[in-house]
């Protein structure tokens, strides 16, 4: 039986969602019998245990080093301190790296993988190269363009790119140029370009079973609104939410309807704010025909998400690559991007230059961005139609084909 190792970096949710979409189609292309071993930590490890309860012996907790959480994404200061000192229950980074590489090496030696697929985990690239195991590295960044305030990160960026380069193949989860949304996060060096393939975005391909229209869907019918998305790990999600709240308190937002998705499976979040200043449940707001201004949702069902995206005028995002792909390419809707990291800024700047959205760092810029999109909506629609037409959503399928070909060549 063939053995495939999937190493999933546990920062945020994008790495996990990509790998699950890939895992769903691997069997369509690999003809021999195979088993997959998953490795990660924290919330991703828990999700894997929940998703594959009958395969717990194939799910491995590997303590991959991650940045230290701050108020708005990773804390630069705490992460730098953690290089040599223990911080927030994390041992010094040097010790973490040594320990996690030892863990992964033992797993390689035990399972003797025929192929490894790494999404964000660079350490596995190193081990695979040393053991001459074919490796695929899925990514949307290589040497991100750094902004002046973060230029001191350049040595670290170079180091990371060298570890990425150790993979047998580098698969970019994006459309091929000139429609590469993560272009400013790549900047490939000449020595790796021959091993790079643009496989496309890993968009969801599930057929949504039509269910009765929910109260939320009924409530937002015939309404013009923006879709404000909170995504990412806790600090990113919370930081995004705080930025949104500052915008909502501006006078210009008094009549600007919005739906805020919190990406948290907590029904207590669900509420409707009426223009009368009172809060209602979704069912009560529908029953009383409340003229609403804001709807907060903990977690949207797939059907509700489709409805919200289809009816929304624009989407507000933090610049997450996965989310931007779904909005710009999948739904052809303009975005307003409020970035947390330089990676986000680069994605949003690219979209802004192509007139697919607007970058907004300050509160007033968000207000201006809403006006700009509404005043020039036809122009945005034209550009989005071209981008959407050239959008490649087949990242999972294309990666599965590459994996199958590598395994076939090994025979």
Secondary structure, 3 states (H helix, E strand, C coil): CEEEEEEECCCCCHHHHHHHHHHHHHCCCCCCCEEEEEEECHHHHHHHHHHCCCCHHHEEECCCCCCCECCCCECHHHHHHCCCCCECCECCHHHHHHHHHHHHHHHHHHHCCCEEEEEECCHHHHHHHHCCCCEEEEECCCCCCCCHHHHHHHHHHHHHHHHHCCCCEEEECCCCCCCCCCHHHCCCCCCCHHHEEECCCECCCCCCCCCCCCHHHHHHCCCCCEEEECCCCHHHHHHHHHHHHHHHCCHHHCCCCEEEECCCCCHHHCEEEECCCCEECHHHHHHCCCCEEEEEECCCCHHHHHHHHHHCCEEEECCCHHHHHHHHHHCCCCEEECCCCHHHHHHHHHHHHCCCEEECCCHHHHHHHHHHHHHCHHHHHHHHHHHHHCCCCEHHHHHHHHHHHHHHHCC
